[in-house]
Amino acid sequence: MIAQLIQDDEGKTTGVFITIEDWEQIKRNYPNIETFDYELPQWQKDILDERIKDLDKPEMLRPISDIFDFID
């Protein structure tokens, strides 16, 4: 799946665009998704926002093998 982030004039992500084919696949895998009504707490949104910002920082990205070595 390829998602496109939609940003406002200040560069803040305000939405996500996915293809209709991807949306149909999601609905097949999660049939109740359109009736799912749950608001994330603000602290979880803040964590996600920080992680999204880190994606733009190449120094924050490391090969998965490095992470596995660290865990071991």
CHARMM-style PDB file with segment names, atoms N, HN, CA, C and O in Angstrom:
ATOM      1  N   MET     1       0.836  -1.167   0.000  1.00  0.00      PROA
ATOM      2  CA  MET     1       0.000   0.000   0.000  1.00  0.00      PROA
ATOM      3  C   MET     1       0.886   1.237   0.000  1.00  0.00      PROA
ATOM      4  O   MET     1       1.862   1.326   0.745  1.00  0.00      PROA
ATOM      5  N   ILE     2       0.531   2.165  -0.834  1.00  0.00      PROA
ATOM      6  HN  ILE     2      -0.262   2.093  -1.439  1.00  0.00      PROA
ATOM      7  CA  ILE     2       1.231   3.441  -0.871  1.00  0.00      PROA
ATOM      8  C   ILE     2       0.247   4.506  -0.414  1.00  0.00      PROA
ATOM      9  O   ILE     2      -0.811   4.691  -1.016  1.00  0.00      PROA
ATOM     10  N   ALA     3       0.605   5.199   0.654  1.00  0.00      PROA
ATOM     11  HN  ALA     3       1.464   5.049   1.143  1.00  0.00      PROA
ATOM     12  CA  ALA     3      -0.246   6.253   1.189  1.00  0.00      PROA
ATOM     13  C   ALA     3       0.415   7.600   0.926  1.00  0.00      PROA
ATOM     14  O   ALA     3       1.636   7.735   1.004  1.00  0.00      PROA
ATOM     15  N   GLN     4      -0.398   8.578   0.619  1.00  0.00      PROA
ATOM     16  HN  GLN     4      -1.390   8.469   0.556  1.00  0.00      PROA
ATOM     17  CA  GLN     4       0.090   9.937   0.428  1.00  0.00      PROA
ATOM     18  C   GLN     4      -0.403  10.783   1.599  1.00  0.00      PROA
ATOM     19  O   GLN     4      -1.596  10.802   1.902  1.00  0.00      PROA
ATOM     20  N   LEU     5       0.511  11.474   2.247  1.00  0.00      PROA
ATOM     21  HN  LEU     5       1.480  11.459   2.002  1.00  0.00      PROA
ATOM     22  CA  LEU     5       0.129  12.352   3.347  1.00  0.00      PROA
ATOM     23  C   LEU     5      -0.331  13.686   2.790  1.00  0.00      PROA
ATOM     24  O   LEU     5       0.287  14.241   1.881  1.00  0.00      PROA
ATOM     25  N   ILE     6      -1.396  14.183   3.332  1.00  0.00      PROA
ATOM     26  HN  ILE     6      -1.898  13.732   4.070  1.00  0.00      PROA
ATOM     27  CA  ILE     6      -1.930  15.487   2.948  1.00  0.00      PROA
ATOM     28  C   ILE     6      -1.543  16.467   4.043  1.00  0.00      PROA
ATOM     29  O   ILE     6      -1.799  16.224   5.222  1.00  0.00      PROA
ATOM     30  N   GLN     7      -0.916  17.588   3.644  1.00  0.00      PROA
ATOM     31  HN  GLN     7      -0.708  17.785   2.686  1.00  0.00      PROA
ATOM     32  CA  GLN     7      -0.424  18.554   4.617  1.00  0.00      PROA
ATOM     33  C   GLN     7      -1.047  19.920   4.382  1.00  0.00      PROA
ATOM     34  O   GLN     7      -1.402  20.286   3.261  1.00  0.00      PROA
ATOM     35  N   ASP     8      -1.169  20.664   5.484  1.00  0.00      PROA
ATOM     36  HN  ASP     8      -0.881  20.366   6.395  1.00  0.00      PROA
ATOM     37  CA  ASP     8      -1.683  22.030   5.359  1.00  0.00      PROA
ATOM     38  C   ASP     8      -0.548  22.978   4.971  1.00  0.00      PROA
ATOM     39  O   ASP     8       0.571  22.532   4.714  1.00  0.00      PROA
ATOM     40  N   ASP     9      -0.826  24.270   4.927  1.00  0.00      PROA
ATOM     41  HN  ASP     9      -1.735  24.632   5.136  1.00  0.00      PROA
ATOM     42  CA  ASP     9       0.168  25.261   4.513  1.00  0.00      PROA
ATOM     43  C   ASP     9       1.384  25.319   5.433  1.00  0.00      PROA
ATOM     44  O   ASP     9       2.453  25.776   5.030  1.00  0.00      PROA
ATOM     45  N   GLU    10       1.215  24.853   6.671  1.00  0.00      PROA
ATOM     46  HN  GLU    10       0.346  24.482   6.998  1.00  0.00      PROA
ATOM     47  CA  GLU    10       2.315  24.875   7.637  1.00  0.00      PROA
ATOM     48  C   GLU    10       3.090  23.559   7.657  1.00  0.00      PROA
ATOM     49  O   GLU    10       4.016  23.390   8.451  1.00  0.00      PROA
ATOM     50  N   GLY    11       2.710  22.633   6.785  1.00  0.00      PROA
ATOM     51  HN  GLY    11       1.958  22.770   6.140  1.00  0.00      PROA
ATOM     52  CA  GLY    11       3.400  21.353   6.723  1.00  0.00      PROA
ATOM     53  C   GLY    11       2.874  20.317   7.694  1.00  0.00      PROA
ATOM     54  O   GLY    11       3.437  19.226   7.795  1.00  0.00      PROA
ATOM     55  N   LYS    12       1.810  20.632   8.410  1.00  0.00      PROA
ATOM     56  HN  LYS    12       1.353  21.518   8.328  1.00  0.00      PROA
ATOM     57  CA  LYS    12       1.227  19.685   9.355  1.00  0.00      PROA
ATOM     58  C   LYS    12       0.364  18.685   8.595  1.00  0.00      PROA
ATOM     59  O   LYS    12      -0.454  19.058   7.754  1.00  0.00      PROA
ATOM     60  N   THR    13       0.564  17.404   8.910  1.00  0.00      PROA
ATOM     61  HN  THR    13       1.228  17.101   9.593  1.00  0.00      PROA
ATOM     62  CA  THR    13      -0.219  16.360   8.256  1.00  0.00      PROA
ATOM     63  C   THR    13      -1.656  16.444   8.728  1.00  0.00      PROA
ATOM     64  O   THR    13      -1.935  16.419   9.927  1.00  0.00      PROA
ATOM     65  N   THR    14      -2.564  16.545   7.767  1.00  0.00      PROA
ATOM     66  HN  THR    14      -2.337  16.565   6.794  1.00  0.00      PROA
ATOM     67  CA  THR    14      -3.983  16.676   8.092  1.00  0.00      PROA
ATOM     68  C   THR    14      -4.818  15.523   7.565  1.00  0.00      PROA
ATOM     69  O   THR    14      -5.999  15.410   7.892  1.00  0.00      PROA
ATOM     70  N   GLY    15      -4.214  14.665   6.753  1.00  0.00      PROA
ATOM     71  HN  GLY    15      -3.254  14.756   6.487  1.00  0.00      PROA
ATOM     72  CA  GLY    15      -4.963  13.544   6.209  1.00  0.00      PROA
ATOM     73  C   GLY    15      -4.059  12.579   5.477  1.00  0.00      PROA
ATOM     74  O   GLY    15      -2.862  12.809   5.303  1.00  0.00      PROA
ATOM     75  N   VAL    16      -4.681  11.482   5.053  1.00  0.00      PROA
ATOM     76  HN  VAL    16      -5.653  11.295   5.194  1.00  0.00      PROA
ATOM     77  CA  VAL    16      -3.971  10.445   4.315  1.00  0.00      PROA
ATOM     78  C   VAL    16      -4.821  10.041   3.130  1.00  0.00      PROA
ATOM     79  O   VAL    16      -6.034   9.876   3.258  1.00  0.00      PROA
ATOM     80  N   PHE    17      -4.203   9.883   1.995  1.00  0.00      PROA
ATOM     81  HN  PHE    17      -3.217  10.017   1.891  1.00  0.00      PROA
ATOM     82  CA  PHE    17      -4.886   9.429   0.797  1.00  0.00      PROA
ATOM     83  C   PHE    17      -4.389   8.036   0.456  1.00  0.00      PROA
ATOM     84  O   PHE    17      -3.184   7.802   0.361  1.00  0.00      PROA
ATOM     85  N   ILE    18      -5.331   7.104   0.270  1.00  0.00      PROA
ATOM     86  HN  ILE    18      -6.310   7.294   0.347  1.00  0.00      PROA
ATOM     87  CA  ILE    18      -4.989   5.767  -0.226  1.00  0.00      PROA
ATOM     88  C   ILE    18      -5.880   5.479  -1.429  1.00  0.00      PROA
ATOM     89  O   ILE    18      -6.920   6.113  -1.604  1.00  0.00      PROA
ATOM     90  N   THR    19      -5.472   4.532  -2.249  1.00  0.00      PROA
ATOM     91  HN  THR    19      -4.627   4.018  -2.107  1.00  0.00      PROA
ATOM     92  CA  THR    19      -6.275   4.196  -3.424  1.00  0.00      PROA
ATOM     93  C   THR    19      -7.547   3.478  -2.993  1.00  0.00      PROA
ATOM     94  O   THR    19      -7.604   2.889  -1.914  1.00  0.00      PROA
ATOM     95  N   ILE    20      -8.553   3.532  -3.836  1.00  0.00      PROA
ATOM     96  HN  ILE    20      -8.507   4.011  -4.713  1.00  0.00      PROA
ATOM     97  CA  ILE    20      -9.813   2.851  -3.540  1.00  0.00      PROA
ATOM     98  C   ILE    20      -9.587   1.345  -3.451  1.00  0.00      PROA
ATOM     99  O   ILE    20     -10.253   0.661  -2.675  1.00  0.00      PROA
ATOM    100  N   GLU    21      -8.651   0.829  -4.244  1.00  0.00      PROA
ATOM    101  HN  GLU    21      -8.110   1.385  -4.875  1.00  0.00      PROA
ATOM    102  CA  GLU    21      -8.347  -0.608  -4.174  1.00  0.00      PROA
ATOM    103  C   GLU    21      -7.814  -0.980  -2.793  1.00  0.00      PROA
ATOM    104  O   GLU    21      -8.198  -2.004  -2.227  1.00  0.00      PROA
ATOM    105  N   ASP    22      -6.923  -0.138  -2.252  1.00  0.00      PROA
ATOM    106  HN  ASP    22      -6.611   0.694  -2.712  1.00  0.00      PROA
ATOM    107  CA  ASP    22      -6.401  -0.388  -0.907  1.00  0.00      PROA
ATOM    108  C   ASP    22      -7.523  -0.296   0.128  1.00  0.00      PROA
ATOM    109  O   ASP    22      -7.581  -1.103   1.056  1.00  0.00      PROA
ATOM    110  N   TRP    23      -8.408   0.682  -0.028  1.00  0.00      PROA
ATOM    111  HN  TRP    23      -8.360   1.338  -0.781  1.00  0.00      PROA
ATOM    112  CA  TRP    23      -9.514   0.836   0.911  1.00  0.00      PROA
ATOM    113  C   TRP    23     -10.432  -0.392   0.872  1.00  0.00      PROA
ATOM    114  O   TRP    23     -10.870  -0.874   1.917  1.00  0.00      PROA
ATOM    115  N   GLU    24     -10.717  -0.887  -0.313  1.00  0.00      PROA
ATOM    116  HN  GLU    24     -10.362  -0.496  -1.162  1.00  0.00      PROA
ATOM    117  CA  GLU    24     -11.562  -2.085  -0.440  1.00  0.00      PROA
ATOM    118  C   GLU    24     -10.901  -3.285   0.234  1.00  0.00      PROA
ATOM    119  O   GLU    24     -11.578  -4.088   0.877  1.00  0.00      PROA
ATOM    120  N   GLN    25      -9.584  -3.409   0.089  1.00  0.00      PROA
ATOM    121  HN  GLN    25      -9.034  -2.758  -0.433  1.00  0.00      PROA
ATOM    122  CA  GLN    25      -8.849  -4.501   0.737  1.00  0.00      PROA
ATOM    123  C   GLN    25      -8.924  -4.364   2.258  1.00  0.00      PROA
ATOM    124  O   GLN    25      -9.123  -5.353   2.962  1.00  0.00      PROA
ATOM    125  N   ILE    26      -8.768  -3.161   2.754  1.00  0.00      PROA
ATOM    126  HN  ILE    26      -8.606  -2.357   2.182  1.00  0.00      PROA
ATOM    127  CA  ILE    26      -8.869  -2.930   4.194  1.00  0.00      PROA
ATOM    128  C   ILE    26     -10.265  -3.320   4.686  1.00  0.00      PROA
ATOM    129  O   ILE    26     -10.396  -3.960   5.728  1.00  0.00      PROA
ATOM    130  N   LYS    27     -11.299  -2.940   3.947  1.00  0.00      PROA
ATOM    131  HN  LYS    27     -11.192  -2.419   3.099  1.00  0.00      PROA
ATOM    132  CA  LYS    27     -12.666  -3.276   4.358  1.00  0.00      PROA
ATOM    133  C   LYS    27     -12.902  -4.783   4.341  1.00  0.00      PROA
ATOM    134  O   LYS    27     -13.646  -5.305   5.172  1.00  0.00      PROA
ATOM    135  N   ARG    28     -12.270  -5.486   3.398  1.00  0.00      PROA
ATOM    136  HN  ARG    28     -11.666  -5.063   2.724  1.00  0.00      PROA
ATOM    137  CA  ARG    28     -12.401  -6.951   3.383  1.00  0.00      PROA
ATOM    138  C   ARG    28     -11.713  -7.558   4.602  1.00  0.00      PROA
ATOM    139  O   ARG    28     -12.238  -8.492   5.209  1.00  0.00      PROA
ATOM    140  N   ASN    29     -10.544  -7.036   4.965  1.00  0.00      PROA
ATOM    141  HN  ASN    29     -10.118  -6.277   4.472  1.00  0.00      PROA
ATOM    142  CA  ASN    29      -9.798  -7.569   6.107  1.00  0.00      PROA
ATOM    143  C   ASN    29     -10.407  -7.161   7.450  1.00  0.00      PROA
ATOM    144  O   ASN    29     -10.310  -7.900   8.430  1.00  0.00      PROA
ATOM    145  N   TYR    30     -11.027  -5.999   7.490  1.00  0.00      PROA
ATOM    146  HN  TYR    30     -11.107  -5.399   6.694  1.00  0.00      PROA
ATOM    147  CA  TYR    30     -11.613  -5.470   8.733  1.00  0.00      PROA
ATOM    148  C   TYR    30     -13.035  -4.998   8.439  1.00  0.00      PROA
ATOM    149  O   TYR    30     -13.265  -3.803   8.253  1.00  0.00      PROA
ATOM    150  N   PRO    31     -13.986  -5.927   8.397  1.00  0.00      PROA
ATOM    151  CA  PRO    31     -15.351  -5.570   7.958  1.00  0.00      PROA
ATOM    152  C   PRO    31     -16.046  -4.519   8.818  1.00  0.00      PROA
ATOM    153  O   PRO    31     -16.966  -3.860   8.333  1.00  0.00      PROA
ATOM    154  N   ASN    32     -15.650  -4.341  10.049  1.00  0.00      PROA
ATOM    155  HN  ASN    32     -14.903  -4.877  10.443  1.00  0.00      PROA
ATOM    156  CA  ASN    32     -16.306  -3.353  10.924  1.00  0.00      PROA
ATOM    157  C   ASN    32     -15.614  -1.994  10.922  1.00  0.00      PROA
ATOM    158  O   ASN    32     -15.943  -1.130  11.735  1.00  0.00      PROA
ATOM    159  N   ILE    33     -14.672  -1.803  10.029  1.00  0.00      PROA
ATOM    160  HN  ILE    33     -14.404  -2.505   9.370  1.00  0.00      PROA
ATOM    161  CA  ILE    33     -13.874  -0.578  10.080  1.00  0.00      PROA
ATOM    162  C   ILE    33     -14.712   0.691   9.901  1.00  0.00      PROA
ATOM    163  O   ILE    33     -14.397   1.729  10.482  1.00  0.00      PROA
ATOM    164  N   GLU    34     -15.756   0.611   9.113  1.00  0.00      PROA
ATOM    165  HN  GLU    34     -16.012  -0.233   8.641  1.00  0.00      PROA
ATOM    166  CA  GLU    34     -16.552   1.825   8.882  1.00  0.00      PROA
ATOM    167  C   GLU    34     -17.435   2.178  10.076  1.00  0.00      PROA
ATOM    168  O   GLU    34     -17.936   3.299  10.160  1.00  0.00      PROA
ATOM    169  N   THR    35     -17.630   1.247  10.990  1.00  0.00      PROA
ATOM    170  HN  THR    35     -17.222   0.336  10.922  1.00  0.00      PROA
ATOM    171  CA  THR    35     -18.421   1.533  12.178  1.00  0.00      PROA
ATOM    172  C   THR    35     -17.538   1.680  13.407  1.00  0.00      PROA
ATOM    173  O   THR    35     -18.034   1.873  14.517  1.00  0.00      PROA
ATOM    174  N   PHE    36     -16.238   1.590  13.208  1.00  0.00      PROA
ATOM    175  HN  PHE    36     -15.835   1.434  12.307  1.00  0.00      PROA
ATOM    176  CA  PHE    36     -15.286   1.717  14.305  1.00  0.00      PROA
ATOM    177  C   PHE    36     -15.286   3.156  14.786  1.00  0.00      PROA
ATOM    178  O   PHE    36     -15.021   4.075  14.012  1.00  0.00      PROA
ATOM    179  N   ASP    37     -15.577   3.349  16.044  1.00  0.00      PROA
ATOM    180  HN  ASP    37     -15.792   2.603  16.673  1.00  0.00      PROA
ATOM    181  CA  ASP    37     -15.676   4.706  16.582  1.00  0.00      PROA
ATOM    182  C   ASP    37     -14.833   4.794  17.843  1.00  0.00      PROA
ATOM    183  O   ASP    37     -15.322   4.557  18.948  1.00  0.00      PROA
ATOM    184  N   TYR    38     -13.563   5.139  17.668  1.00  0.00      PROA
ATOM    185  HN  TYR    38     -13.166   5.332  16.771  1.00  0.00      PROA
ATOM    186  CA  TYR    38     -12.659   5.228  18.796  1.00  0.00      PROA
ATOM    187  C   TYR    38     -11.718   6.392  18.562  1.00  0.00      PROA
ATOM    188  O   TYR    38     -11.073   6.483  17.517  1.00  0.00      PROA
ATOM    189  N   GLU    39     -11.645   7.257  19.513  1.00  0.00      PROA
ATOM    190  HN  GLU    39     -12.168   7.182  20.362  1.00  0.00      PROA
ATOM    191  CA  GLU    39     -10.744   8.405  19.423  1.00  0.00      PROA
ATOM    192  C   GLU    39      -9.472   8.099  20.206  1.00  0.00      PROA
ATOM    193  O   GLU    39      -9.531   7.736  21.380  1.00  0.00      PROA
ATOM    194  N   LEU    40      -8.325   8.248  19.552  1.00  0.00      PROA
ATOM    195  HN  LEU    40      -8.277   8.544  18.598  1.00  0.00      PROA
ATOM    196  CA  LEU    40      -7.056   8.048  20.246  1.00  0.00      PROA
ATOM    197  C   LEU    40      -6.858   9.142  21.284  1.00  0.00      PROA
ATOM    198  O   LEU    40      -7.193  10.300  21.037  1.00  0.00      PROA
ATOM    199  N   PRO    41      -6.315   8.783  22.446  1.00  0.00      PROA
ATOM    200  CA  PRO    41      -5.976   9.829  23.415  1.00  0.00      PROA
ATOM    201  C   PRO    41      -4.891  10.746  22.840  1.00  0.00      PROA
ATOM    202  O   PRO    41      -4.102  10.329  21.992  1.00  0.00      PROA
ATOM    203  N   GLN    42      -4.862  11.973  23.301  1.00  0.00      PROA
ATOM    204  HN  GLN    42      -5.503  12.312  23.990  1.00  0.00      PROA
ATOM    205  CA  GLN    42      -3.913  12.955  22.774  1.00  0.00      PROA
ATOM    206  C   GLN    42      -2.471  12.502  22.939  1.00  0.00      PROA
ATOM    207  O   GLN    42      -1.649  12.767  22.062  1.00  0.00      PROA
ATOM    208  N   TRP    43      -2.137  11.823  24.039  1.00  0.00      PROA
ATOM    209  HN  TRP    43      -2.805  11.608  24.752  1.00  0.00      PROA
ATOM    210  CA  TRP    43      -0.748  11.395  24.248  1.00  0.00      PROA
ATOM    211  C   TRP    43      -0.318  10.402  23.175  1.00  0.00      PROA
ATOM    212  O   TRP    43       0.846  10.396  22.772  1.00  0.00      PROA
ATOM    213  N   GLN    44      -1.245   9.559  22.704  1.00  0.00      PROA
ATOM    214  HN  GLN    44      -2.190   9.564  23.032  1.00  0.00      PROA
ATOM    215  CA  GLN    44      -0.904   8.626  21.636  1.00  0.00      PROA
ATOM    216  C   GLN    44      -0.744   9.367  20.305  1.00  0.00      PROA
ATOM    217  O   GLN    44       0.132   9.033  19.508  1.00  0.00      PROA
ATOM    218  N   LYS    45      -1.578  10.359  20.072  1.00  0.00      PROA
ATOM    219  HN  LYS    45      -2.290  10.631  20.720  1.00  0.00      PROA
ATOM    220  CA  LYS    45      -1.448  11.165  18.854  1.00  0.00      PROA
ATOM    221  C   LYS    45      -0.106  11.897  18.839  1.00  0.00      PROA
ATOM    222  O   LYS    45       0.548  11.997  17.801  1.00  0.00      PROA
ATOM    223  N   ASP    46       0.296  12.407  20.009  1.00  0.00      PROA
ATOM    224  HN  ASP    46      -0.235  12.325  20.852  1.00  0.00      PROA
ATOM    225  CA  ASP    46       1.577  13.113  20.101  1.00  0.00      PROA
ATOM    226  C   ASP    46       2.748  12.187  19.752  1.00  0.00      PROA
ATOM    227  O   ASP    46       3.678  12.586  19.050  1.00  0.00      PROA
ATOM    228  N   ILE    47       2.691  10.955  20.246  1.00  0.00      PROA
ATOM    229  HN  ILE    47       1.936  10.631  20.816  1.00  0.00      PROA
ATOM    230  CA  ILE    47       3.742   9.979  19.930  1.00  0.00      PROA
ATOM    231  C   ILE    47       3.780   9.706  18.433  1.00  0.00      PROA
ATOM    232  O   ILE    47       4.855   9.677  17.834  1.00  0.00      PROA
ATOM    233  N   LEU    48       2.620   9.508  17.829  1.00  0.00      PROA
ATOM    234  HN  LEU    48       1.747   9.531  18.316  1.00  0.00      PROA
ATOM    235  CA  LEU    48       2.568   9.253  16.385  1.00  0.00      PROA
ATOM    236  C   LEU    48       3.101  10.448  15.596  1.00  0.00      PROA
ATOM    237  O   LEU    48       3.829  10.271  14.620  1.00  0.00      PROA
ATOM    238  N   ASP    49       2.746  11.650  16.010  1.00  0.00      PROA
ATOM    239  HN  ASP    49       2.155  11.794  16.803  1.00  0.00      PROA
ATOM    240  CA  ASP    49       3.246  12.845  15.328  1.00  0.00      PROA
ATOM    241  C   ASP    49       4.769  12.920  15.391  1.00  0.00      PROA
ATOM    242  O   ASP    49       5.413  13.262  14.400  1.00  0.00      PROA
ATOM    243  N   GLU    50       5.348  12.604  16.550  1.00  0.00      PROA
ATOM    244  HN  GLU    50       4.825  12.327  17.355  1.00  0.00      PROA
ATOM    245  CA  GLU    50       6.811  12.609  16.691  1.00  0.00      PROA
ATOM    246  C   GLU    50       7.453  11.566  15.785  1.00  0.00      PROA
ATOM    247  O   GLU    50       8.482  11.827  15.163  1.00  0.00      PROA
ATOM    248  N   ARG    51       6.853  10.404  15.712  1.00  0.00      PROA
ATOM    249  HN  ARG    51       6.016  10.192  16.217  1.00  0.00      PROA
ATOM    250  CA  ARG    51       7.401   9.341  14.859  1.00  0.00      PROA
ATOM    251  C   ARG    51       7.317   9.713  13.385  1.00  0.00      PROA
ATOM    252  O   ARG    51       8.228   9.416  12.613  1.00  0.00      PROA
ATOM    253  N   ILE    52       6.237  10.356  12.999  1.00  0.00      PROA
ATOM    254  HN  ILE    52       5.497  10.598  13.626  1.00  0.00      PROA
ATOM    255  CA  ILE    52       6.102  10.796  11.605  1.00  0.00      PROA
ATOM    256  C   ILE    52       7.171  11.836  11.281  1.00  0.00      PROA
ATOM    257  O   ILE    52       7.768  11.799  10.205  1.00  0.00      PROA
ATOM    258  N   LYS    53       7.414  12.769  12.212  1.00  0.00      PROA
ATOM    259  HN  LYS    53       6.929  12.799  13.086  1.00  0.00      PROA
ATOM    260  CA  LYS    53       8.464  13.777  11.999  1.00  0.00      PROA
ATOM    261  C   LYS    53       9.832  13.114  11.856  1.00  0.00      PROA
ATOM    262  O   LYS    53      10.653  13.544  11.045  1.00  0.00      PROA
ATOM    263  N   ASP    54      10.076  12.067  12.644  1.00  0.00      PROA
ATOM    264  HN  ASP    54       9.409  11.717  13.303  1.00  0.00      PROA
ATOM    265  CA  ASP    54      11.364  11.378  12.594  1.00  0.00      PROA
ATOM    266  C   ASP    54      11.603  10.682  11.255  1.00  0.00      PROA
ATOM    267  O   ASP    54      12.751  10.432  10.888  1.00  0.00      PROA
ATOM    268  N   LEU    55      10.538  10.369  10.525  1.00  0.00      PROA
ATOM    269  HN  LEU    55       9.605  10.572  10.823  1.00  0.00      PROA
ATOM    270  CA  LEU    55      10.703   9.728   9.221  1.00  0.00      PROA
ATOM    271  C   LEU    55      11.427  10.640   8.233  1.00  0.00      PROA
ATOM    272  O   LEU    55      12.041  10.171   7.274  1.00  0.00      PROA
ATOM    273  N   ASP    56      11.348  11.931   8.477  1.00  0.00      PROA
ATOM    274  HN  ASP    56      10.849  12.312   9.256  1.00  0.00      PROA
ATOM    275  CA  ASP    56      12.023  12.901   7.603  1.00  0.00      PROA
ATOM    276  C   ASP    56      13.483  13.120   7.991  1.00  0.00      PROA
ATOM    277  O   ASP    56      14.183  13.900   7.345  1.00  0.00      PROA
ATOM    278  N   LYS    57      13.949  12.440   9.041  1.00  0.00      PROA
ATOM    279  HN  LYS    57      13.380  11.807   9.565  1.00  0.00      PROA
ATOM    280  CA  LYS    57      15.318  12.596   9.518  1.00  0.00      PROA
ATOM    281  C   LYS    57      16.098  11.318   9.212  1.00  0.00      PROA
ATOM    282  O   LYS    57      15.961  10.330   9.934  1.00  0.00      PROA
ATOM    283  N   PRO    58      16.907  11.319   8.165  1.00  0.00      PROA
ATOM    284  CA  PRO    58      17.634  10.102   7.796  1.00  0.00      PROA
ATOM    285  C   PRO    58      18.493   9.548   8.924  1.00  0.00      PROA
ATOM    286  O   PRO    58      18.693   8.336   9.009  1.00  0.00      PROA
ATOM    287  N   GLU    59      19.010  10.431   9.802  1.00  0.00      PROA
ATOM    288  HN  GLU    59      18.847  11.416   9.733  1.00  0.00      PROA
ATOM    289  CA  GLU    59      19.859   9.948  10.892  1.00  0.00      PROA
ATOM    290  C   GLU    59      19.069   9.124  11.906  1.00  0.00      PROA
ATOM    291  O   GLU    59      19.662   8.397  12.703  1.00  0.00      PROA
ATOM    292  N   MET    60      17.738   9.228  11.886  1.00  0.00      PROA
ATOM    293  HN  MET    60      17.256   9.818  11.239  1.00  0.00      PROA
ATOM    294  CA  MET    60      16.908   8.458  12.812  1.00  0.00      PROA
ATOM    295  C   MET    60      16.617   7.049  12.284  1.00  0.00      PROA
ATOM    296  O   MET    60      16.148   6.188  13.029  1.00  0.00      PROA
ATOM    297  N   LEU    61      16.893   6.824  11.011  1.00  0.00      PROA
ATOM    298  HN  LEU    61      17.273   7.523  10.407  1.00  0.00      PROA
ATOM    299  CA  LEU    61      16.601   5.528  10.406  1.00  0.00      PROA
ATOM    300  C   LEU    61      17.824   4.627  10.481  1.00  0.00      PROA
ATOM    301  O   LEU    61      18.940   5.051  10.180  1.00  0.00      PROA
ATOM    302  N   ARG    62      17.608   3.395  10.881  1.00  0.00      PROA
ATOM    303  HN  ARG    62      16.701   3.050  11.126  1.00  0.00      PROA
ATOM    304  CA  ARG    62      18.692   2.419  10.970  1.00  0.00      PROA
ATOM    305  C   ARG    62      18.227   1.100  10.367  1.00  0.00      PROA
ATOM    306  O   ARG    62      17.029   0.819  10.343  1.00  0.00      PROA
ATOM    307  N   PRO    63      19.154   0.297   9.885  1.00  0.00      PROA
ATOM    308  CA  PRO    63      18.772  -1.015   9.370  1.00  0.00      PROA
ATOM    309  C   PRO    63      18.166  -1.865  10.489  1.00  0.00      PROA
ATOM    310  O   PRO    63      18.573  -1.761  11.646  1.00  0.00      PROA
ATOM    311  N   ILE    64      17.216  -2.684  10.142  1.00  0.00      PROA
ATOM    312  HN  ILE    64      16.886  -2.768   9.202  1.00  0.00      PROA
ATOM    313  CA  ILE    64      16.557  -3.532  11.126  1.00  0.00      PROA
ATOM    314  C   ILE    64      17.546  -4.470  11.802  1.00  0.00      PROA
ATOM    315  O   ILE    64      17.362  -4.829  12.965  1.00  0.00      PROA
ATOM    316  N   SER    65      18.591  -4.870  11.086  1.00  0.00      PROA
ATOM    317  HN  SER    65      18.740  -4.579  10.141  1.00  0.00      PROA
ATOM    318  CA  SER    65      19.597  -5.762  11.692  1.00  0.00      PROA
ATOM    319  C   SER    65      20.284  -5.099  12.874  1.00  0.00      PROA
ATOM    320  O   SER    65      20.611  -5.769  13.853  1.00  0.00      PROA
ATOM    321  N   ASP    66      20.510  -3.776  12.797  1.00  0.00      PROA
ATOM    322  HN  ASP    66      20.244  -3.231  12.002  1.00  0.00      PROA
ATOM    323  CA  ASP    66      21.102  -3.049  13.924  1.00  0.00      PROA
ATOM    324  C   ASP    66      20.191  -3.097  15.154  1.00  0.00      PROA
ATOM    325  O   ASP    66      20.652  -3.239  16.287  1.00  0.00      PROA
ATOM    326  N   ILE    67      18.917  -2.978  14.904  1.00  0.00      PROA
ATOM    327  HN  ILE    67      18.543  -2.862  13.984  1.00  0.00      PROA
ATOM    328  CA  ILE    67      17.966  -3.005  16.005  1.00  0.00      PROA
ATOM    329  C   ILE    67      17.928  -4.387  16.648  1.00  0.00      PROA
ATOM    330  O   ILE    67      17.896  -4.511  17.872  1.00  0.00      PROA
ATOM    331  N   PHE    68      17.931  -5.431  15.809  1.00  0.00      PROA
ATOM    332  HN  PHE    68      17.956  -5.331  14.814  1.00  0.00      PROA
ATOM    333  CA  PHE    68      17.930  -6.791  16.352  1.00  0.00      PROA
ATOM    334  C   PHE    68      19.217  -7.058  17.143  1.00  0.00      PROA
ATOM    335  O   PHE    68      19.185  -7.712  18.186  1.00  0.00      PROA
ATOM    336  N   ASP    69      20.329  -6.557  16.648  1.00  0.00      PROA
ATOM    337  HN  ASP    69      20.356  -6.026  15.801  1.00  0.00      PROA
ATOM    338  CA  ASP    69      21.605  -6.724  17.377  1.00  0.00      PROA
ATOM    339  C   ASP    69      21.516  -6.012  18.729  1.00  0.00      PROA
ATOM    340  O   ASP    69      22.000  -6.535  19.733  1.00  0.00      PROA
ATOM    341  N   PHE    70      20.912  -4.842  18.766  1.00  0.00      PROA
ATOM    342  HN  PHE    70      20.519  -4.417  17.950  1.00  0.00      PROA
ATOM    343  CA  PHE    70      20.768  -4.101  20.014  1.00  0.00      PROA
ATOM    344  C   PHE    70      19.900  -4.868  21.005  1.00  0.00      PROA
ATOM    345  O   PHE    70      20.204  -4.912  22.197  1.00  0.00      PROA
ATOM    346  N   ILE    71      18.815  -5.475  20.510  1.00  0.00      PROA
ATOM    347  HN  ILE    71      18.568  -5.439  19.542  1.00  0.00      PROA
ATOM    348  CA  ILE    71      17.907  -6.228  21.373  1.00  0.00      PROA
ATOM    349  C   ILE    71      18.605  -7.454  21.948  1.00  0.00      PROA
ATOM    350  O   ILE    71      18.424  -7.788  23.119  1.00  0.00      PROA
ATOM    351  N   ASP    72      19.411  -8.129  21.109  1.00  0.00      PROA
ATOM    352  HN  ASP    72      19.558  -7.857  20.157  1.00  0.00      PROA
ATOM    353  CA  ASP    72      20.132  -9.329  21.576  1.00  0.00      PROA
ATOM    354  C   ASP    72      21.127  -8.941  22.625  1.00  0.00      PROA
ATOM    355  OT1 ASP    72      21.837  -9.799  23.149  1.00  0.00      PROA
TER     356      ASP     72
END
